[in-house]
Amino acid sequence: MVLTQTRIAPRDPDKFPAAQLFLLALVRVAEPIALTSIFPYAWKLVLRFHFSSESDASFYAGLLIAAFALAESVTGMFWGSLSDRIGRKPVLLMGCAGTVVSLLVVGFSINFWMALFGRFLGGALNGNIGVIQTMVAEVVTNPKHEPKAYAVMPFVWSLGTIIGPTIGGLFADPVNAFPGHFSEDGIFNKFPFLLPNIICVGLMVVSILAGYLCLEETHPDMQPWSTEEDLKDTIAETPIFPTQSNQSMPAASLTQESYGTFAEVSEQPDEEWNVRADGSSVSKEGSDAGKTRWLTKQVLMLTIALGIFTYHSMTFDHLLPIFFESNRITADDMRTADLVSQYGSLAGGLGFSMQEVGFVLTVQGIIALIIQAIIFPLMAGWLGIWRTFILVTTLHPICYFLMPWLALLSPELLYPGIYGVLIVRNLTSILAYPLLLILIKEASPAPNCLGKINGLAASTGAACRTMASPAAGFLYGLGMQIHFTPVAWWASAVIAILGAIQAFFINRRKRGPTHKIRPVASYRFLNSQTHAACDEYEDIPKRTVHIRVQQGLDSGYCTENEVDERTPLTII
């Protein structure tokens, strides 16, 4: 038979996908800015609506903040599954649009319940955490790039959580904050919290436009085989029919270069296989997300690990400013019958002012950015993904045990002690999150399951964040009543210890070398015994064969040296 083809050079897998990661970061950074801008004025918003007394306002402000995470935990899996069906990009843009609606509802709220509904609506319509994690996993095809790529989104999140509260605190209630620039008869006096939300809406619109115009779809089954970039890289093309021109290019050989050795080319339906080096199948239905058993034991254990980490990490974020602002309590202020009266300095906090707390939190944000941008890629490359994960998970309880003892330090040692504990905490927390995302990606049984798996992870994390703040607040209040505030900190340490123990039960059995065969190039073939002119081929049935061989190591948690191993694949 006569075999014709158009062969396209594969994209360089060693090239870091900087452009797409930048666009994902641009979409991502606007979201934490929008979601955290309410933090500075949530308490004032509750008081503004005369919904509760000042003593209870902090509780309702916590509900206002937690409403987003609660709704997100309910709908996260739905958005992840939807992205598996219709693509990542549409779901991502819908999530951004949902955030815009949420911001406007909160900005135009006339009572507490309307603001609470707006926050809940934003969480229900936004599944971007899991979708963005999936897109990062799909756009980064080289395991060597994973530490650097997976550090981008936490870095962007930290940056957004610094900018967001700044916008909320600076532009909330502008009539009173900037009396010379905003009239008391204007819209911002009627809706005092509208301005920061409008600013955040503007940032979200920029993200939506950038994502719509420039961001590529990453779903493996929803991309055109020949994009504009691919056509520029075409390196071999043979006309479908014979040509009389002496300058026609010879047909590319299927027995040379990366094609392997073919004794024959047989027609196969368009599908994807995962095969080992010996030709045996890894998963018969690996290309069908609907048939693949996606919730494996490994995925479940890693999701539990993510939930445990998210819970105790959120308790730290919730307790830190409360502990800093709580007044110091000495032994003279307590009842002598207290069980822990001999540890009088552990009965309260550090007695910081709001300005001091803000300064420390700013420094913590800078520490987090440095660790995400520099330390994480270096440690992941040096120790490997799995060893780094075990290390930071094991060290995590230390910071919870140390925090209450800061109250015993002298004034000249207090700030060095605070920053030392914050470095340990951020070193473990900032590294743990992207490491878990990488491990969850590697544990996915099939590429088409990744959206659903990340949706489950996002829902689990959101549910744990929802429970963490009320639980930590309750324990801290209990500690204040018995004059022993370490209760809340050490309870979080116990959870972190459970997470460290659970990590050793995660199955990290490496899978062997696998190779993916996917449809990529079209081959039209005719009866080789036919030597008539081109116009005589019109009545001859034409069939199309799609063949692509992609070699790679799918070994779960692998080191850099293991990634470079390749086993040749020969198709007979």
DOVEXLUM-935502 format. One line per 10 residues: number of its first residue (from 1); their letters; for each residue x, y, z of C-alpha. Coordinates in nm, 2 decimals, always signed. Layout:
<recs>
NUM	A	X Y Z | ...
</recs>
This chain:
<recs>
1	MVLTQTRIAP	+0.00 +0.00 +0.00 | +0.10 +0.36 -0.03 | +0.13 +0.54 +0.30 | +0.13 +0.91 +0.33 | +0.17 +1.13 +0.63 | +0.22 +1.47 +0.78 | +0.47 +1.45 +1.07 | +0.49 +1.72 +1.33 | +0.78 +1.77 +1.56 | +0.69 +1.74 +1.92
11	RDPDKFPAAQ	+0.72 +2.03 +2.15 | +1.03 +2.05 +2.36 | +0.94 +1.88 +2.69 | +1.24 +2.04 +2.86 | +1.11 +2.39 +2.80 | +0.96 +2.54 +3.11 | +0.59 +2.66 +3.03 | +0.65 +3.01 +3.16 | +0.39 +3.18 +2.95 | +0.10 +2.96 +3.05
21	LFLLALVRVA	+0.20 +2.96 +3.41 | +0.22 +3.34 +3.40 | -0.14 +3.35 +3.27 | -0.25 +3.10 +3.53 | -0.08 +3.31 +3.80 | -0.25 +3.63 +3.66 | -0.59 +3.46 +3.70 | -0.50 +3.32 +4.04 | -0.36 +3.64 +4.20 | -0.68 +3.83 +4.16
31	EPIALTSIFP	-0.88 +3.56 +4.35 | -0.70 +3.58 +4.69 | -0.70 +3.96 +4.66 | -1.08 +3.95 +4.61 | -1.14 +3.68 +4.88 | -0.92 +3.83 +5.16 | -1.01 +4.19 +5.11 | -1.30 +4.14 +5.35 | -1.08 +4.04 +5.64 | -1.00 +4.39 +5.77
41	YAWKLVLRFH	-1.36 +4.51 +5.76 | -1.57 +4.20 +5.83 | -1.60 +4.29 +6.20 | -1.70 +4.65 +6.12 | -1.95 +4.52 +5.86 | -2.13 +4.32 +6.13 | -2.14 +4.62 +6.36 | -2.25 +4.85 +6.08 | -2.56 +4.64 +6.03 | -2.63 +4.64 +6.40
51	FSSESDASFY	-2.67 +4.26 +6.38 | -2.51 +4.18 +6.72 | -2.34 +4.32 +7.02 | -1.97 +4.41 +7.00 | -1.88 +4.10 +7.21 | -2.05 +3.87 +6.96 | -1.94 +4.05 +6.64 | -1.62 +3.86 +6.61 | -1.81 +3.53 +6.60 | -2.04 +3.65 +6.32
61	AGLLIAAFAL	-1.74 +3.80 +6.13 | -1.59 +3.46 +6.14 | -1.90 +3.31 +5.99 | -1.89 +3.57 +5.72 | -1.53 +3.47 +5.63 | -1.59 +3.10 +5.67 | -1.90 +3.10 +5.44 | -1.69 +3.10 +5.13 | -1.49 +2.79 +5.23 | -1.81 +2.61 +5.34
71	AESVTGMFWG	-1.97 +2.66 +5.01 | -1.65 +2.57 +4.83 | -1.63 +2.24 +5.01 | -1.98 +2.15 +4.90 | -1.93 +2.23 +4.53 | -1.56 +2.16 +4.47 | -1.60 +1.81 +4.34 | -1.88 +1.92 +4.11 | -1.66 +2.18 +3.94 | -1.37 +1.94 +3.92
81	SLSDRIGRKP	-1.59 +1.67 +3.75 | -1.74 +1.94 +3.52 | -1.39 +2.04 +3.41 | -1.32 +1.67 +3.31 | -1.63 +1.69 +3.08 | -1.63 +2.04 +2.93 | -1.27 +2.14 +2.98 | -1.06 +2.34 +3.23 | -1.07 +2.68 +3.08 | -1.45 +2.73 +3.07
91	VLLMGCAGTV	-1.48 +2.62 +3.43 | -1.20 +2.85 +3.53 | -1.36 +3.15 +3.37 | -1.70 +3.06 +3.52 | -1.53 +3.06 +3.86 | -1.39 +3.40 +3.80 | -1.73 +3.53 +3.69 | -1.89 +3.38 +4.01 | -1.63 +3.57 +4.22 | -1.73 +3.89 +4.04
101	VSLLVVGFSI	-2.10 +3.83 +4.13 | -2.01 +3.76 +4.49 | -1.81 +4.08 +4.53 | -2.09 +4.29 +4.39 | -2.35 +4.13 +4.62 | -2.12 +4.19 +4.93 | -2.05 +4.54 +4.82 | -2.42 +4.63 +4.78 | -2.53 +4.45 +5.09 | -2.79 +4.62 +5.30
111	NFWMALFGRF	-2.79 +4.37 +5.59 | -2.57 +4.09 +5.73 | -2.77 +3.81 +5.57 | -2.72 +3.96 +5.22 | -2.35 +3.98 +5.28 | -2.34 +3.62 +5.41 | -2.53 +3.51 +5.10 | -2.28 +3.69 +4.88 | -1.99 +3.51 +5.04 | -2.16 +3.17 +5.02
121	LGGALNGNIG	-2.25 +3.24 +4.66 | -1.89 +3.31 +4.58 | -1.77 +2.98 +4.72 | -2.05 +2.79 +4.55 | -1.97 +2.93 +4.21 | -1.59 +2.91 +4.24 | -1.41 +2.58 +4.19 | -1.09 +2.74 +4.07 | -0.85 +2.60 +4.33 | -0.89 +2.24 +4.21
131	VIQTMVAEVV	-0.91 +2.34 +3.84 | -0.59 +2.55 +3.86 | -0.41 +2.27 +4.03 | -0.52 +2.04 +3.75 | -0.41 +2.28 +3.48 | -0.07 +2.32 +3.64 | -0.04 +1.94 +3.64 | -0.13 +1.92 +3.28 | +0.08 +2.21 +3.15 | +0.39 +2.08 +3.33
141	TNPKHEPKAY	+0.49 +1.76 +3.15 | +0.85 +1.74 +3.27 | +0.89 +1.61 +3.63 | +1.20 +1.82 +3.67 | +0.99 +2.14 +3.64 | +0.73 +2.03 +3.90 | +0.90 +2.18 +4.21 | +0.94 +2.52 +4.04 | +0.59 +2.51 +3.88 | +0.41 +2.40 +4.19
151	AVMPFVWSLG	+0.57 +2.68 +4.39 | +0.42 +2.94 +4.16 | +0.06 +2.92 +4.28 | +0.13 +2.92 +4.65 | +0.36 +3.22 +4.59 | +0.08 +3.40 +4.40 | -0.17 +3.31 +4.68 | +0.06 +3.46 +4.95 | +0.11 +3.77 +4.74 | -0.27 +3.81 +4.70
161	TIIGPTIGGL	-0.33 +3.76 +5.07 | -0.09 +4.06 +5.13 | -0.25 +4.29 +4.87 | -0.61 +4.19 +4.95 | -0.63 +4.30 +5.31 | -0.45 +4.61 +5.22 | -0.72 +4.71 +4.97 | -0.99 +4.62 +5.21 | -0.84 +4.81 +5.50 | -0.75 +5.12 +5.30
171	FADPVNAFPG	-1.07 +5.17 +5.09 | -1.34 +5.04 +5.32 | -1.58 +5.32 +5.44 | -1.41 +5.58 +5.22 | -1.64 +5.86 +5.33 | -1.49 +5.85 +5.68 | -1.14 +5.75 +5.57 | -1.11 +6.02 +5.30 | -1.37 +6.29 +5.39 | -1.23 +6.54 +5.14
181	HFSEDGIFNK	-1.27 +6.31 +4.84 | -1.61 +6.13 +4.90 | -1.94 +6.30 +4.96 | -2.17 +6.20 +5.24 | -2.46 +6.21 +4.99 | -2.29 +5.97 +4.75 | -2.32 +5.60 +4.69 | -2.02 +5.51 +4.90 | -2.19 +5.65 +5.21 | -2.49 +5.43 +5.15
191	FPFLLPNIIC	-2.27 +5.13 +5.07 | -1.95 +5.19 +5.27 | -1.79 +4.86 +5.17 | -1.86 +4.89 +4.80 | -1.53 +5.06 +4.69 | -1.29 +4.78 +4.79 | -1.52 +4.53 +4.62 | -1.53 +4.74 +4.30 | -1.15 +4.75 +4.29 | -1.14 +4.38 +4.33
201	VGLMVVSILA	-1.40 +4.34 +4.05 | -1.17 +4.54 +3.82 | -0.88 +4.30 +3.89 | -1.11 +4.00 +3.83 | -1.22 +4.14 +3.49 | -0.86 +4.18 +3.39 | -0.80 +3.82 +3.48 | -1.10 +3.70 +3.29 | -1.00 +3.88 +2.98 | -0.64 +3.75 +3.00
211	GYLCLEETHP	-0.76 +3.40 +3.05 | -1.02 +3.41 +2.77 | -0.78 +3.56 +2.51 | -0.45 +3.39 +2.59 | -0.49 +3.09 +2.82 | -0.48 +2.75 +2.64 | -0.71 +2.46 +2.72 | -0.50 +2.19 +2.90 | -0.75 +1.90 +2.90 | -0.57 +1.62 +2.72
221	DMQPWSTEED	-0.88 +1.52 +2.52 | -0.99 +1.87 +2.42 | -0.70 +2.01 +2.23 | -0.67 +2.03 +1.85 | -0.41 +1.79 +1.72 | -0.26 +2.06 +1.49 | -0.24 +2.40 +1.65 | -0.09 +2.71 +1.48 | +0.23 +2.64 +1.68 | +0.24 +2.28 +1.57
231	LKDTIAETPI	+0.20 +2.37 +1.20 | +0.51 +2.60 +1.23 | +0.70 +2.30 +1.36 | +0.60 +2.06 +1.08 | +0.92 +1.88 +0.98 | +0.80 +1.61 +0.73 | +0.51 +1.61 +0.49 | +0.42 +1.37 +0.22 | +0.13 +1.45 -0.03 | -0.17 +1.23 +0.00
241	FPTQSNQSMP	-0.15 +1.14 -0.37 | +0.15 +1.09 -0.60 | +0.28 +1.40 -0.77 | +0.46 +1.45 -1.09 | +0.69 +1.72 -0.94 | +1.05 +1.62 -0.90 | +1.07 +1.84 -0.60 | +0.82 +1.65 -0.39 | +0.95 +1.55 -0.06 | +1.01 +1.18 +0.00
251	AASLTQESYG	+0.78 +1.00 +0.24 | +0.91 +0.99 +0.59 | +1.01 +0.65 +0.70 | +0.82 +0.49 +0.99 | +1.12 +0.28 +1.07 | +1.36 +0.56 +1.16 | +1.41 +0.81 +1.44 | +1.15 +0.81 +1.72 | +0.89 +0.60 +1.54 | +1.04 +0.26 +1.65
261	TFAEVSEQPD	+1.02 -0.05 +1.42 | +0.70 -0.13 +1.24 | +0.65 -0.47 +1.07 | +0.30 -0.35 +0.97 | +0.06 -0.06 +1.03 | -0.28 -0.17 +1.14 | -0.58 +0.05 +1.17 | -0.69 +0.12 +1.53 | -0.97 +0.34 +1.67 | -0.88 +0.67 +1.83
271	EEWNVRADGS	-0.80 +0.59 +2.19 | -0.52 +0.61 +2.44 | -0.33 +0.31 +2.59 | -0.08 +0.29 +2.88 | +0.17 +0.01 +2.83 | +0.48 -0.11 +3.01 | +0.81 -0.15 +2.84 | +0.73 -0.52 +2.78 | +0.41 -0.43 +2.60 | +0.17 -0.54 +2.88
281	SVSKEGSDAG	-0.12 -0.31 +2.96 | -0.12 -0.09 +3.27 | -0.49 +0.00 +3.26 | -0.73 -0.13 +3.01 | -0.96 +0.16 +3.05 | -0.70 +0.42 +3.14 | -0.83 +0.66 +2.87 | -1.18 +0.66 +3.00 | -1.23 +0.86 +3.31 | -1.58 +0.73 +3.35
291	KTRWLTKQVL	-1.46 +0.37 +3.37 | -1.13 +0.43 +3.56 | -1.14 +0.37 +3.93 | -1.02 +0.71 +4.02 | -1.06 +0.70 +4.40 | -0.77 +0.46 +4.47 | -0.62 +0.40 +4.82 | -0.33 +0.62 +4.74 | -0.55 +0.91 +4.63 | -0.76 +0.87 +4.94
301	MLTIALGIFT	-0.46 +0.87 +5.17 | -0.31 +1.18 +5.01 | -0.64 +1.36 +5.03 | -0.67 +1.28 +5.40 | -0.31 +1.41 +5.44 | -0.41 +1.73 +5.26 | -0.72 +1.77 +5.49 | -0.51 +1.72 +5.81 | -0.25 +1.97 +5.69 | -0.51 +2.23 +5.59
311	YHSMTFDHLL	-0.69 +2.19 +5.92 | -0.39 +2.26 +6.15 | -0.24 +2.52 +5.92 | -0.57 +2.71 +5.93 | -0.57 +2.70 +6.31 | -0.23 +2.85 +6.32 | -0.34 +3.14 +6.09 | -0.65 +3.19 +6.31 | -0.47 +3.18 +6.65 | -0.17 +3.39 +6.56
321	PIFFESNRIT	-0.32 +3.74 +6.56 | -0.54 +3.65 +6.86 | -0.24 +3.53 +7.06 | -0.04 +3.84 +6.97 | -0.32 +4.08 +7.07 | -0.42 +3.90 +7.39 | -0.31 +4.07 +7.71 | -0.03 +3.92 +7.92 | -0.16 +3.76 +8.24 | +0.07 +3.71 +8.54
331	ADDMRTADLV	+0.03 +3.47 +8.83 | -0.10 +3.75 +9.04 | -0.40 +3.79 +8.82 | -0.50 +3.43 +8.85 | -0.67 +3.22 +9.11 | -0.41 +3.04 +9.33 | -0.62 +2.72 +9.29 | -0.55 +2.70 +8.92 | -0.38 +2.38 +8.82 | -0.12 +2.57 +8.61
341	SQYGSLAGGL	-0.08 +2.88 +8.83 | +0.30 +2.81 +8.84 | +0.31 +2.89 +8.46 | +0.15 +3.23 +8.50 | +0.31 +3.37 +8.18 | +0.14 +3.10 +7.97 | -0.20 +3.22 +8.07 | -0.23 +3.50 +7.81 | -0.08 +3.63 +7.49 | +0.19 +3.88 +7.40
351	GFSMQEVGFV	-0.01 +4.20 +7.44 | +0.08 +4.35 +7.10 | -0.10 +4.65 +6.95 | -0.27 +4.63 +6.61 | +0.02 +4.80 +6.44 | +0.27 +4.55 +6.59 | +0.06 +4.26 +6.48 | +0.03 +4.41 +6.13 | +0.41 +4.45 +6.11 | +0.48 +4.09 +6.22
361	LTVQGIIALI	+0.22 +3.95 +5.97 | +0.38 +4.15 +5.69 | +0.72 +4.01 +5.78 | +0.57 +3.67 +5.78 | +0.44 +3.72 +5.43 | +0.78 +3.82 +5.31 | +0.93 +3.51 +5.47 | +0.67 +3.30 +5.29 | +0.74 +3.45 +4.96 | +1.11 +3.39 +4.99
371	IQAIIFPLMA	+1.06 +3.03 +5.09 | +0.82 +2.97 +4.80 | +1.03 +3.13 +4.54 | +1.38 +3.01 +4.64 | +1.39 +2.75 +4.92 | +1.12 +2.51 +4.79 | +1.26 +2.44 +4.44 | +1.61 +2.39 +4.60 | +1.50 +2.15 +4.87 | +1.27 +1.95 +4.63
381	GWLGIWRTFI	+1.56 +1.92 +4.38 | +1.80 +1.82 +4.66 | +1.60 +1.58 +4.86 | +1.33 +1.48 +4.62 | +0.96 +1.52 +4.65 | +0.88 +1.23 +4.88 | +1.17 +1.29 +5.12 | +1.10 +1.66 +5.15 | +0.73 +1.58 +5.22 | +0.82 +1.34 +5.50
391	LVTTLHPICY	+1.07 +1.59 +5.65 | +0.83 +1.89 +5.66 | +0.54 +1.68 +5.78 | +0.75 +1.54 +6.07 | +0.88 +1.89 +6.17 | +0.54 +2.06 +6.15 | +0.43 +2.00 +6.51 | +0.73 +2.18 +6.65 | +0.60 +2.53 +6.57 | +0.27 +2.46 +6.76
401	FLMPWLALLS	+0.46 +2.35 +7.07 | +0.69 +2.65 +7.06 | +0.44 +2.93 +7.01 | +0.30 +2.96 +7.37 | +0.65 +2.97 +7.52 | +0.72 +3.30 +7.34 | +0.54 +3.46 +7.63 | +0.83 +3.37 +7.85 | +1.10 +3.55 +7.65 | +1.25 +3.88 +7.75
411	PELLYPGIYG	+1.17 +4.18 +7.54 | +1.51 +4.18 +7.37 | +1.46 +3.81 +7.27 | +1.09 +3.83 +7.19 | +1.11 +3.94 +6.82 | +1.40 +3.71 +6.73 | +1.20 +3.42 +6.89 | +0.88 +3.51 +6.70 | +1.06 +3.53 +6.36 | +1.25 +3.20 +6.44
421	VLIVRNLTSI	+0.92 +3.02 +6.50 | +0.76 +3.18 +6.19 | +1.05 +3.07 +5.98 | +1.01 +2.71 +6.10 | +0.63 +2.73 +6.05 | +0.65 +2.87 +5.70 | +0.93 +2.64 +5.60 | +0.71 +2.34 +5.68 | +0.37 +2.49 +5.58 | +0.48 +2.65 +5.25
431	LAYPLLLILI	+0.66 +2.34 +5.14 | +0.39 +2.09 +5.24 | +0.11 +2.23 +5.02 | +0.28 +2.21 +4.68 | +0.44 +1.88 +4.77 | +0.10 +1.74 +4.84 | -0.03 +1.87 +4.51 | +0.26 +1.70 +4.32 | +0.20 +1.37 +4.50 | -0.18 +1.39 +4.43
441	KEASPAPNCL	-0.10 +1.45 +4.06 | +0.13 +1.15 +4.05 | -0.12 +0.93 +4.22 | -0.39 +0.99 +3.96 | -0.47 +0.67 +3.78 | -0.55 +0.84 +3.45 | -0.51 +1.20 +3.31 | -0.89 +1.23 +3.27 | -0.94 +1.17 +3.64 | -0.72 +1.46 +3.75
451	GKINGLAAST	-1.00 +1.72 +3.76 | -1.22 +1.51 +3.98 | -0.94 +1.42 +4.21 | -0.83 +1.78 +4.25 | -1.19 +1.87 +4.30 | -1.21 +1.62 +4.59 | -0.89 +1.76 +4.73 | -1.02 +2.12 +4.71 | -1.35 +2.02 +4.88 | -1.16 +1.84 +5.15
461	GAACRTMASP	-0.93 +2.14 +5.22 | -1.22 +2.38 +5.22 | -1.42 +2.17 +5.46 | -1.13 +2.14 +5.70 | -1.07 +2.52 +5.68 | -1.43 +2.57 +5.77 | -1.40 +2.36 +6.08 | -1.06 +2.48 +6.19 | -1.13 +2.84 +6.28 | -1.44 +2.78 +6.51
471	AAGFLYGLGM	-1.26 +2.48 +6.68 | -0.94 +2.68 +6.74 | -1.14 +2.98 +6.87 | -1.33 +2.76 +7.11 | -1.02 +2.60 +7.25 | -0.85 +2.93 +7.28 | -1.15 +3.07 +7.47 | -1.14 +2.76 +7.69 | -0.77 +2.82 +7.76 | -0.84 +3.17 +7.86
481	QIHFTPVAWW	-1.10 +3.05 +8.11 | -0.86 +2.81 +8.27 | -0.57 +3.05 +8.24 | -0.37 +2.82 +8.01 | -0.38 +2.93 +7.65 | -0.14 +2.66 +7.52 | -0.45 +2.43 +7.51 | -0.54 +2.56 +7.16 | -0.18 +2.55 +7.03 | -0.10 +2.20 +7.16
491	ASAVIAILGA	-0.43 +2.06 +7.03 | -0.32 +2.17 +6.69 | +0.02 +2.01 +6.76 | -0.16 +1.68 +6.83 | -0.34 +1.70 +6.49 | -0.01 +1.77 +6.32 | +0.15 +1.47 +6.49 | -0.14 +1.25 +6.36 | -0.07 +1.39 +6.01 | +0.30 +1.30 +6.05
501	IQAFFINRRK	+0.21 +0.95 +6.15 | -0.04 +0.91 +5.87 | +0.22 +1.01 +5.61 | +0.42 +0.69 +5.68 | +0.11 +0.48 +5.59 | +0.08 +0.64 +5.24 | +0.16 +0.38 +4.98 | +0.45 +0.51 +4.77 | +0.50 +0.20 +4.57 | +0.66 +0.31 +4.24
511	RGPTHKIRPV	+0.50 +0.20 +3.92 | +0.72 +0.07 +3.64 | +0.81 +0.25 +3.31 | +0.50 +0.32 +3.10 | +0.45 +0.45 +2.75 | +0.15 +0.64 +2.62 | +0.03 +0.58 +2.27 | -0.20 +0.86 +2.16 | -0.36 +0.97 +1.82 | -0.17 +1.26 +1.68
521	ASYRFLNSQT	-0.10 +1.24 +1.31 | -0.32 +1.13 +1.02 | -0.20 +0.87 +0.76 | -0.41 +0.80 +0.44 | -0.32 +0.48 +0.26 | -0.44 +0.33 -0.07 | -0.41 +0.00 -0.24 | -0.04 -0.04 -0.33 | -0.14 -0.23 -0.65 | -0.32 +0.06 -0.79
531	HAACDEYEDI	-0.09 +0.27 -1.02 | -0.35 +0.47 -1.21 | -0.36 +0.84 -1.23 | -0.46 +1.06 -0.93 | -0.81 +1.11 -1.06 | -0.86 +0.73 -1.06 | -0.82 +0.72 -0.68 | -1.15 +0.89 -0.61 | -1.35 +0.57 -0.60 | -1.10 +0.38 -0.38
541	PKRTVHIRVQ	-1.20 +0.36 -0.01 | -0.97 +0.57 +0.20 | -0.90 +0.50 +0.57 | -0.72 +0.70 +0.83 | -0.48 +0.57 +1.10 | -0.37 +0.78 +1.39 | -0.04 +0.68 +1.56 | +0.17 +0.85 +1.82 | +0.43 +0.69 +2.05 | +0.53 +0.89 +2.36
551	QGLDSGYCTE	+0.79 +0.74 +2.58 | +0.83 +0.83 +2.95 | +0.86 +0.71 +3.30 | +0.54 +0.70 +3.51 | +0.70 +0.61 +3.84 | +0.50 +0.79 +4.10 | +0.74 +0.97 +4.33 | +1.07 +0.97 +4.14 | +1.40 +1.15 +4.17 | +1.57 +1.35 +3.90
561	NEVDERTPLT	+1.79 +1.06 +3.81 | +1.50 +0.83 +3.77 | +1.32 +1.07 +3.54 | +1.60 +1.05 +3.29 | +1.56 +0.67 +3.26 | +1.40 +0.57 +2.93 | +1.31 +0.22 +2.80 | +1.28 +0.19 +2.42 | +0.95 +0.07 +2.29 | +0.91 -0.14 +1.98
571	II	+0.57 -0.19 +1.82 | +0.54 -0.51 +1.61
</recs>
